[in-house]
């Protein structure tokens, strides 16, 4: 390989500023995981009410995703990023100061609005500014996602040992740092803005390939968030134990999304990778259902699940970026809206099924949902044929920039 091959890790300062902010934003997804039991105890909330902390966040994130491209095309990427980060700072502070579970649920919804503005714009910003092409940008974005999801529960566990309010105060500080980093480092002339119609993301879902991928993500995310949001309850650990468990989960996700997925995508069709990983995830969830009364076995299932999730996340992100000729921000917003709405269903549904039928049932439902996601790929494979045929070049590029000039 040529020594001049660009490395995914050699990026402009503005890319690293946005990537750092991405890490912190994704930390917010798993941050509350270790403190869910503590919140339930301290605020006298039921598990279903506690799981609504995820649902309010994800519902608003998903719905807001449908308008983020319309907003960013008018005020610019930097302003959209800063508004999103500012909202997260404000609402995470309000969460920390709340005195009831209803207040935390409501403020998490505001947090979700900021998250939507930031995340959908961040991916487009990194893709536009990163050196090494779109595959390098996607790898970097997935690395930020994996690191954020890994560190979030660990930080939540550490700060949650003192108080359930601690993780929220931690996010305030980190997001304020991210705000300053984006404000100072995201420089340069703004590209000419072409206003995107308000209806663009809605019409984008009429694209057959994007519709197949969105449906896949809808059912896949039910499995994802059952594993993430429900598992702290049957584990029965304290905040630190839950944090360490999901740190291992997040590390596994980061490793496979950054290193394993590009290797698989270079050797297999993109849809083949999904049809390998999704059934494996379903099997892992069904094993978790059987092992739910053994904390050690459940921890193993959670970590293994993280390894598989990393592959699916990267493959789906690559597929969405290549599925249509729509602007990336429009395709990403439309797809992400459906994806987050799927995740919003899982936490309260899992808590309800737990009390109605036992702790193993939520994992069974999650496993079946992931199999439905795989069925979406099977039924839509012909629709995704152009993604498979176009993908080898992108996968080769991704693999090349990943190793950079190490060879």
Buried (B, 14 or more C-beta within 10 A) or exposed (E): EEEEBBBBBBBBEBBBBBBBBBBBBBBBBBBBBBBBBBBBEBBEBEBBBBBBBBBBBBBBBBBBBBBBBBBBBEEBBBBBBBBBBBBBBBBBBBBBEBEEBEBBBBBBBBBBBBBBBBBBBBBBBBBBBBBBBBBBBBBBBBBBBBBBBBBBBBBBBBBBBEBBBBBBBBBBEBBBBBBEBBBEBBEEEEEEEEEBEEEBBBEBBEBEBBBBBBBBBBBBBBBBBBBBBBBBBBBEBBBBBBBBBBBBBBBBBBBBBBBBBBBBBBEBBBBBBBBBBBBBBBBBBBBBBEBBEEBEBBBBBBBBBBBBBBBBBBBBBBBBBBBBEBBBBBBBBBBBBBBBBBBBBBBBBBBBBBEEEBBBBBBBBBBBBBBBBBBBBEEBBEBBEEBBEEBBEBBBBBBBBBBBEEE
